[in-house]
Each structure stands twice: as structure tokens, then as C-alpha cells.
Amino acid sequence: MIDIHHILLGIGLLLLVSILLSKMSSIIGVPTLIVFLIIGMLLGQDGIVGIHFNDYMIVQYVGIFALIIIMFSGGMDTNLAKIKAVSKYGILLSTVGVLITAIVTGLFLHFVLNFDLMISLLIGAIISSTDVAAIFSIFSSPDLKLKNNLDYLLELESSVNDPMAYILTISFLYLVIHPSASILGIVMTLIQSLVIGTIIGYISGRLSIKLLNSINLDSRGLYPVLLIAIAILSFAVSELSGGNGFLAVYIASVFIGNNEFITKRAQLNFFDGLAWLMQIIMFIILGLFASPKDLLPTAVISIVTAVGLVLIARPLATFVCLAKSKFKLKEKAFISWTGIKGAVPIVFATYPLVANIPQASLIFNVVFVVTLISILLQGSTVKALAKKFNLIEKTSKLN
């Protein structure tokens, strides 16, 4: 049994390191949280500490709660006035783009690696969305203000596309478990999930603003607790009603963030810090859960999957969604390359494990390695590519 004082020492050091390393992403372009993924792996059963951890449900539950907070924080920070010019294409990329990415990646795996079609489509769905934490950590730097609102477009896409990826993941997982299920039924369920999630998110946002401005709590420290309750309830009510919980959380938080309410600035700062904490916890647990000795045998499959995703599926999705836009070829290519993956696909990869389907471990390991490749390869080259394509505003200075 590890002494509680050693545990607290470790937690304190990790949090301190997270703050000290927060500048890393603005310097080298790699999301800082990759460090915590590696730390988790070092703490795991194949690492230095050797902690044995293989509870799929805990990983999934922690991941869901962390994503609720991260999405709520990102939604409150979304300025509708700034994203208005790119909202049409941001929504297209986060819905149609995610669908195309999932299907093309799935077909690529099916025909190139001879995987089962439904398993291939499931993998494609799991890794179809871009990571909001990675995008925000890179483009939060004042040195990286992009021309034509490209940064706002990428931030909007990454904030909104997780619900679509979640719906596709659940749908294809259901088809793997129930091969004879009706495709039309799945499509109708998908539409229902989006509609209900949107309605509940909107209602939650409107009611929350009225509540925040009228409740007049004695202690201002209770306002962030109230917002956390709103985020959790928006997710839970939507899911229990047949809607998409993540979409409801995001829409509610966008509505809240774009209206005035008491102690708004303090709440935005609080949730920014809380979202960071959730990301750190999530990445460490995911790293702790992964086993390097299990990842290595799937390295070739993972690399082939990454090639299909990064060089075929994502570019095709981007160019189709932006076909009628005024973005130039270089801008479309840049958007295509900035489809960085993060913790969300790894969390979604635990769903097949919980469902105990065949090849669940293979799916998790492939998704984990593909995410690492995306973060290290795409995340570290975004700034250099923006500079090469001359996409940085002249008022900005790139270190």
C-alpha cells in the first residue's frame, strides 16, 4: 500500500509540472498534455512504477466526466461574433466532415488491411474527430493569429465535432454487436440524438442564464459549483431523453458564455483551470491504462491506419466540405493537416472494451498509437506549416 503522503506528493508535483510546461505548446507546437500521457505510461504496469490498472469502466466514466467539463469550458469560451464568418464551414467539417473521415478511414482499413467492414468503420468513427484541447493549446498563443479566421474555424470544428464522432462510434458499435440491425433505424436514431441534444442544450442554456442572474447566492464560491451542476445535468438529461449529451453540454455552454451573468469573468477563468485539470487527469489515466508491450505488435497496423486517416480521409473530407468556400488551396491543405487527435478517440476506444466485442483490445491499441502519431507529427508541425504557407497575420510574431 502506497503511503498517502507519497500520493499527495506525486499529485502536487504533477500539477506543478503542468503549470511549468504550459508554455511548451506555444514554443514547439506539441500539445503539453502528451507529456502526461507519457507520464501515465511510465507509471503503468510496464513502466517504472509498475501500477497495474485495467478497469475499463473507470477509464470510461472518468473520460466522460472530463469531456463534459472540457466541452463546457470550451463552449463558454466560444465567441459567436468571432466565429460567425466561418460558422457554416465549421459546422460542415464537424458533421459531414467527421462522417466522411469515418467512412473513408473505415473503407481504407477494410480494403487495405482486410479488416472486417464493421470493425473498420468502428475504428474510423472512433478516430474521426479533432481534439479541442490540442487545437486550443496551439492556437491560444498570440503569436499564431491566422489569416481569414482559420484559427476560429479550426477551434469551432474541434469544439463541435465530438458529438458526431460519439454518435457514429455508438452506432457502428451497435452494428458490430447486432449485425442484423436496421440501418434506417440507426440513421433515425442519429437524427433524433442530434435534435434532442440541440433542444435540451438550448433550453438548458436559456434557463441557466435566468437562474444565474436571479438566484443571488450568499457565497460567490458556489457559482462555479452551480455551473458544474448545469453541465452534468445537461449531459445526463439529454442522454436519458435519447439525445446527445455532449452536444447538449456544448450548446448550453455557448449560450451561457455569450450572455452576461454574475461573476462571468471569474467563472471563465475557473473553468479554464478546471478543464486543464480534467485534461491532465484524463491523459494520465489513459497513459496508465495503455500497455507499451501491447502497443508494439500493432505498430504496423497503426501506422497504416494513420496514413489512411491523415493523408487520404481527412484531406478528402476537408476538400469536400470546403469545395464551395473561398479558401485557397494552401488554406484547405493547412486545415486538412490540422486534424489533430487527442484524448477523445482513446476514451471512445474504451467503449468496445466495455462491450467486450472481438478485437476490442486491437481497436484500443490502434487508436492509441494513431493518436500519438497525430499529436507528435501534426501537432509539432502546425506552426511551421502555417509559416511556410504564409498564413500568419503580419501583426503576429512566430518564435
N, C-alpha and C positions, 0 to 999 in steps of 0.2 A: 504494500500500500504506500503510495507516494504521499509524503507529508504535505498538508495543506499550505504550509508556508512556501514550499518549493513551487507548488502550483501557482500561488499568487505571485511569486517572483517571476515565474515564466510569463504569466499573463501581463504583468506590468511591463516587462522587457519587450514583449511583442507589440504592445500598444505604443510604447516609446519609439520603437524602431519604425512603426508605421508612420508616425509623425515625421521622423527624421528622413524617411525615404519618400515622403510625399512629393518631393521635388524631382524624383528620379524620372517620372514620366515626361515632365516638361523639358528635361535635359536630353534623354536618349530616345524618347518616344515610346518606350515599352511600358505598358500599364504596371504600376508599382505592385499591384496585387499578385502578379506572377511570383513575386518573392515569397508570399505567404502560401501559395500553392506548393512551392518547393519546400518551404519550412514544414508544412504538413506531411509531405512525403518523407522528410528526414526524421520526423517524429514517429512515423508509422512503423509497422512490423518489419519492414525491410530496411528501415533507416537506422540512424544512430541510436535513438532511444528505444525503439522496438515496441511501441504501443500497439497492441492488437485491437483493431476496431473494424467490424464488418456488419454493423447494423444498418441495413438499407433504409428502414423506416425512419430512423433518427436523422439520417442524411437528408431524406426527402422532406421531412417535417421542418427541419432547420432551414433547408433551402427555400421552402415555400414561404416561411415567415420572413426570412431575409429578403426575398424578392418582393414581398408586399411592402416592406419598409423602403427598399431601394427604389421601387417604382413610384411609391407615394412621394418620396423626396424629389425624384426626377420630374414628376408631374407638377409639383408646386414650383419648381424652378423654370418650367416651360413658359416662356413669354409669347402669348398668342400673337401679339402685334409684330414681333420679330419673325415668327415662322410663317406668317400669313402668305408671304410671297412664294414660299416653297411648300406650303401645306398639301397641295394637290399631289405633287410628286412624292412627298414624304409618305403620304397615305398609300399611294400606289406601291411604293417599294416595300412598305411594311405589311402589305396584304398580298397583292398579286405577285410581287417580287419574292416574298417568302414562299408562296405556293410553287412558283416556277423553280426556285432554288431547290426546294424539297424534292419535287418530281424529277428534275433533270439529274440531281445527285443520285437519287434512287435508281433511275434507269441506267446511269453510268455504272453503278456498282453491280446491278443485275447483269448487264451485258459484258462488262469488262472482267469482273471477278466471279461471275456466275453465281452470285448470291440469290437466295430466294427473293422473289419480287417484293413481297410484303415486308420482309425483313429489310430489304434495301430501301424501300420507301420510308420505313420507320426511321432508319438511320438518317436519311435525307431530311426528314421532318425535324428530328432532334437537333441537327446542326444547321438549321436553315436561318436562324435569326442572328442579328448582330448584337454585340454586347454594349449596353448603355453605360456601364461602369468604365469600360475600356475607352469608349468614344469620349465621354465627358472628361476623363482624366487626361486625355491627349489634347482635346480642343479647349480645355479650360484655360490653357496658357494664353496670356495676352499677346505672346509672340506668334501665335498661329491663327490670326484672323484671316479667313479665306475670302476670296472674291466671289461675287454672285451668290452670297449666302450659302455656300456649300457646307460650311460647318453647321449652320442651323438645319439644313436638310438632313445631314448625317445624324445629328442629335435627335431630330424628330423621328427619323426612321428607327433608330436604335431604341428609343423610348416606347414606341408603339408596336413594334413587330413581335415582341414576346408572346402576346395573347394568341396571335395567329399560329406561331410555332407550337404553342401549347395545345391548341385545338387540333392541329394536324398530328401531333405526337399521340394524343389520346385517341384520335380517330384511327390511325394506322395500327396502333397497339390493339385496339378493339378488333380490327380486321384480322390481325395475326391470331388472336385468341378465338375469334368467331369467323372463320373463313367464308361461311355462307351468309354472312350479314348483308343486308341490302345497302348498296352504295348510295341509292337515293335517300335512304333513311339517314345515313351518315351525313350527307350534304345538308339535309333539312335540319339535323341536329346542330351542325356547324353554324348555319344561318341563325337558328334560334339562339345559340350561345352568344353570338355577336350582338344580336338585337337586344336580348335581355340584359347582357352585360352593359351595353351602352345606356339603356334606360335606367338601370339601377345606379350606375355611376353618375348620371346626370341628376337624378333625384337626390342621391346621397350628397352630391356637391352643393346643391341649392339649399337643402335642409341644414347642412353643416355650417354654411355661412350665416344663416339666420341664428343658429344655435350659438356660434362663436361670438356673435355680436350682441347677444341678448342675455347670455347666461350669467355674466358678471361674477366670475369665480373669486372667492376671497383670496386665494393664493394663485399668483400668476404661474407658478411652477406646475400647476395642474393642466394648463392649456396644452402642452405637448402630450400629456397623458391622454387628454381628450382626443387629440388628433390621431394618436396611435389607435385608440378605440375605434375611431371613424374608419381608419384604413382597414383594420381587421374585420369590422362589421361589413364594410362594402364588399370585401372579398367573400366572406362567408355567406352573406345573404344572396349574393349573385350566384355562387356555386350551388347553394341549396335550392335556388329557384330555376336551375338549369341554364344559367348564364355563365359567361367567362369572368371569373373573379379578378384576374389581372387587368383585364380591360376596364372593369368597373372601378378598380382602385385608381388606375391612371386617369380616367375621365373625371372622377370625383376630385382628385388632387389638382388637376389642371384647372378645374372650375374654382377650387378654393384658392389656388395660387394666383389667379388672375382677378381676384376680388380683394378688397381691403377688409381686414379684420384686426381685432385687438392683438397687439404684440406680434404682428406679422413678421417683421424682420428677425426677431428673436427666434420665432418658430422655424423660419427658413434655415437659420444658422444651426439650430438644434438638430433638425432632420438631416442636414448635410453631414454633420458629425456622426449621427446615428447610422446613416446609410454607409458611411465609411466603416464603422464598427461592424455592421452586418456583413459587409463585403469581406472584411478580414476574417471574421469567424467562419463564413461560408467557404472561403478559399482554403483555410487551414484544415477544416473538416474534410473537404473534398480531397485535399492532398493526403490527409491521414488515411482516408478510405482507399486510395489508389495503391496498387502494389507494383513497383517497378519491374519485378520479375515476371509479372503477368502482362505488363505493357510491351515488353521487348518482343515476345513472339508474334505480336500483332503489328509490329512496326511497318512491315512492307505493305500490309493491307491499309494501314492508317495513312501512310504516305500517298498511296494511290488514291485513296478517298480524298485526301487534302488537295491533290492535283485536280481531281474532277470537280471539287467544290470551288476552289479558288480560281482556276483557270478556265473552267467551262460553265458551271452552273451559275455562279454569282455574276460573271460578265453578261451572260445571256439574259438573266433576269433584269439586270441594270439597264441594258440597252433596249430591251422590250418596253420596260416601264417608262423610260425617258425618251422613247422614239419621237414623240411629238413635242418635246421640250426644246428650249433654246440653248441648252447646254452644249458646249463644244465637245469634240471628240476627246480631248485631253481631260476635260472635266468629267465626262462619263467614265473614262478609264480610271480616273482617280477615285470616283465614287465606288466603282466596282472593286478596286483594290482595298478599300477601307471597310470591307465587310468583316470586321474583326470579331472573333468569337470570344466567349468568356465563360463565366460560371454557369450561366443558364443552361446551355446544352448538357453540361455534366450533371446538373440537377435533374434535367429531363431524362437523362440516361439511366437514372435510378428507377424510373417507372417500370421498364421491362424487368429489372431485378426483383422489384416488389411483386410484380405479376408472375414471376417465376416462369417466363417463357423460354423456349430453347434459344440458345445463342445469346442470352441476356448478358453474360459476362463479356463475350466478344464485343457486343454493341457498346457496353460501357467503356471498355479499354480503347476501342477505335475512336470513340467520341472524345475521350480524354486526351489522346495523343494528337488528334486533329486540332483540338482547342489549343494545345501547347504550341503546335506548329503555327497556327494562325496568330497567336499573341506574339510569338517571338519573331516570325517572319514579317507579317503585315504590320504589327504594332510598331516594330523598330524602324520601319522604312517609310512610314506615312509622312513624316516631316521632310525627309529627303526627296520624296516623290513630289510633294507639294511645291518644294523649291525648284525642282527640275522642270516641272510643268508651268512654273511662273504663276501659281495660283494664290500666292500670299499677297495681301494688301500691302501697298508700299509703306503705309504708316507703321507696319509691324516689322520687328527685327527678329530674325531667326538665329538663335545661338548655334 
